[in-house]
Amino acid sequence: MNKKKKPFLGMPAPLGYVPGLGRGATGFTTRSDIGPARDANDPVDDRHAPPGKRTVGDQMKKNQAADDDDEDLNDTNYDEFNGYAGSLFSSGPYEKDDEEADAIYAALDKRMDERRKERREQREKEEIEKYRMERPKIQQQFSDLKRKLAEVTEEEWLSIPEVGDARNKRQRHPRYEKLTPVPDSFFAKHLQTGENHTSVDPRQTQFGGLNTPYPGGLNTPYPGGMTPGLMTPGTGELDMRKIGQARNTLMDMRLSQVSDSVSGQTVVDPKGYLTDLNSMIPTHGGDINDIKKARLLLKSVRETNPHHPPAWIASARLEEVTGKLQVARNLIMKGTEMCPKSEDVWLEAARLQPGDTAKAVVAQAVRHLPQSVRIYIRAAELETDIRAKKRVLRKALEHVPNSVRLWKAAVELEEPEDARIMLSRAVECCPTSVELWLALARLETYENARKVLNKARENIPTDRHIWITAAKLEEANGNTQMVEKIIDRAITSLRANGVEINREQWIQDAEECDKAGSVATCQAVMRAVIGIGIEEEDRKHTWMEDADSCVAHSALECARAIYAYALQVFPSKKSVWLRAAYFEKNHGTRESLEALLQRAVAHCPKAEVLWLMGAKSKWLAGDVPAARSILALAFQANPNSEEIWLAAVKLESENNEYERARRLLAKARSSAPTARVFMKSVKLEWVLGTISAAQELCEEALKHYEDFPKLWMMKGQIEEQDNGTEKAREAYSQGLKKCPHSTPLWLLLSRLEEKVGQLTRARAILEKSRLKNPKNPGLWLESVRLEYRAGLKNIANTLMAKALQECPNSGILWSEAIFLEARPQRKTKSVDALKKCEHDPHVLLAVAKLFWSERKITKAREWFHRTVKIDSDLGDAWAFFYKFELQHGTEEQQEEVRKRCEHAEPRHGELWCAVSKDIANWQKKIGEVLVLVAARIRNAF
């Protein structure tokens, strides 16, 4: 078989295949493809057509039969061999046995057809060839001429004349008619040159109006009238602009006066007009045509529906906007006549009128509407004298004694004693107003206030504010034991009256009590409602969220009450005690924290962190014996606890009790030997200067914990301090065999080689470290810095590019990359860094330093704040921030940064660890370390 020949050649195309469809080609058919019109005796294209369907005539008969619903049982439709062309039973139901019979017949027909297939195909082929000989396609008729085209030379081809355009010149180049508008000045000029008319034109009398002298002129709509601003034609003056305006005015008037001739009612919708007007009233200096149109629309509304108040108000406001204040006043006063019972119209009239007139208008309004509260309030506002205001409001209360708004306005003007008397009357007239009852209770004495609130509860048994106010009243008068009872009664009473206890609303009320200083009420409310409507399994989670929400809203007593309630329900939950302890540490006093921790360790004696917090609180307060006693109790509860051993050691060493610390560590090594205990033992001997003891302990520790990298680091650093470079190298190398994934060990070995001048070896160590620890940003950063320190900036940049490819989301790499760039490119690099690591503290710190270098002090300070907020444990950020404030801030700002840093207690950061872990600074406090790190910073970036 020929390999080059495609397997699908010569095979029939699959069903539905259209050539070129995949690449977007679409087929089309021309007459040459389908051939000329066919005779009825011509064979059809379907070579496998059954007898009776092989000619065009047969197909046409079939289609006609299909179109005709009635069966054609005529003799002409009968064939001796096939019978009738249609089915005699086509109108009958087609059942399953019919389907089976048809399938059997179809199978027989197919079998018979296959037997005669070759002969039939041969015969059909001959018929088609014969047909093509008799009626060839147009394409075949011209095929001989097409072949002769190959003999045509290029000169003959070029000499063939172009097909000419047989149309005449006018059809080929039509001239478009150009129309230019004639300016008004043209008409005016020709009118002036015309003769004066001294006689009356008969057409004027015929039409009963004035005709403009130019053809097709304007008739005035009123008989015998003149259009405004239009002079008689005899003077020869004509203002075309005013003619246009007059035409628009007429059209608007006719449209606005459209009415139903049958019923005589208007077909204008007043609301629709007013809605349309809202979009047309100009706010200031609008288009004059819009104002005129709005005026006409409103006039139409007023005329068609004169008792519609919004029409009068809108009309007056339109005139007010256009500066016609007097017209507006006249309109609104007409409105008060037409709509005397409309409160809005009277108020609008009072607003538009000047002082004294406004008072007269309001007085008139009161006569028409003696029950309108808003009109009385407006009348009081118009009075300038307090006594007059009181007089108006008292008169109002005579007519409308049940208006809470009027009572409140009247009470606000009175002195406390008079106000109390008025409120006692007010609550009689408006017994359902909570505000009036509470206002009266505030003004009364303790005993009377209790009576008032009891009455209020009787009148309004469904309002929680009365109960809460009663609780606050009792608390304010020192009766705190009643507060809890009142709140409990409140919940019971409200439920009995069918009030749903909305937990969120009550918590909000408690927060308001907290802010008002009613601590007992706030705590009582919290205790009463905190458990309402919460599933048992969601209680802890929901309460912790509520406490956080209260802290965010500065409602600290509410949060304290929630923690207290949660600790009653979950007394053995260490996480709840911890949350409460951190809350007290951040927002409470030392005494409250220690009291809480004392209760905490009684309930959770196995929670080491609670013991340690208690001991630390005592130690920070300077009470070392108390801290020791707490740790002693912690030892009893948690024997052999590594954390408590190390806390005791730290307490003694910080207080210069080194022998005690040594004894404690010795005990710890015998009873709880852990890698950290050994490490702390080595560290203590090292910082105290007993190097030999430290080395011995280190060797002993490495026998037990050879996979603890910090021990290898300490061994190497002690040797390095003693100038034993070879021993240090050996210690680091051994450590890396045991701990190949310890990044600090690789860095220490690399820096040791760099320090002794072995740059190539340092580079090789870092490459090896990167192979063993892929995607490690710390190792990549050291490699970049190694090249940079060696002065090979190009290699450093190349390495940085590779590093960012391998670790695209590493903040420390991006922060270094920003300052590797030249100054003009740093900002662009910082934008890229922020896109990749938006919330990384190292990137935020780099951006802050960038602003600092550009002397953008405010922005730099803002970014420093953002950095320390996002990661308060990053000591480098605090150090840079402190250094920045030392240079650009006030003493208060410097002190604030230092205090915040001491509170945050940072433990990490490259520069920070270099200083804090230096054995010379082992006893330095956080604030002292901050000053030392800031002093090391050189802002040469």
Secondary structure by P-SEA (a helix, b strand, c coil): cccccccccccccccccccccccbbbbbbccccccccccccccccccccccccccaaaaaaaaaaaaccccccccccccccccccccccccccccaaaaaaaaaaaaaaaaaaaaaaaaaaaaaaaaaaaaaaacccccccaaaaaaacccccaaaaaacccccccccccccccccbbbbbbcaaaaaaaaaabbbbccccaaaaaaccccccccccccccccccccccccccccccccaaaaaaaaaaaaaaaaaaccccccccccccaaaaaaaaaaccccccccaaaaaaaaaaaaaaaaaccccaaaaaaaaaaaaaacaaaaaaaaaaaaaaaccccaaaaaaaaaaccaaaaaaaaaaaaaaccccaaaaaaaaaacccaaaaaaaaaaaaaaccccaaaaaaaaaaccaaaaaaaaaaaaaaccccaaaaaaaaaaccaaaaaaaaaaaaaaccccaaaaaaaaaaaaaaccccaaaaaaaaaaaaaaaacccccaaaaaaaaaaaaaacaaaaaaaaaaacccccccccaaaaaaaaaaaaaaaacaaaaaaaaaaaaaaaccccaaaaaaaaaaaaccccaaaaaaaaaaaaaacccaaaaaaaaaaaaaaacaaaaaaaaaaaaaaaccccaaaaaaaaaaaaaacaaaaaaaaaaaaaaccccaaaaaaaaaaaaaacaaaaaaaaaaaaaacccccaaaaaaaaaaaaaacaaaaaaaaaaaaaaaccccaaaaaaaaaaaaaacaaaaaaaaaaaaaaaccccaaaaaaaaaaaaaacaaaaaaaaaaaaaaaccccaaaaaaaaaaccccaaaaaaaaaaaaccccaaaaaaaaaaaaaacaaaaaaaaaaaaaaaccccaaaaaaaaaaaaccccaaaaaaaaaaaaaacccccaaaaaaaaccccccccaaaaaaaaaaaccccc
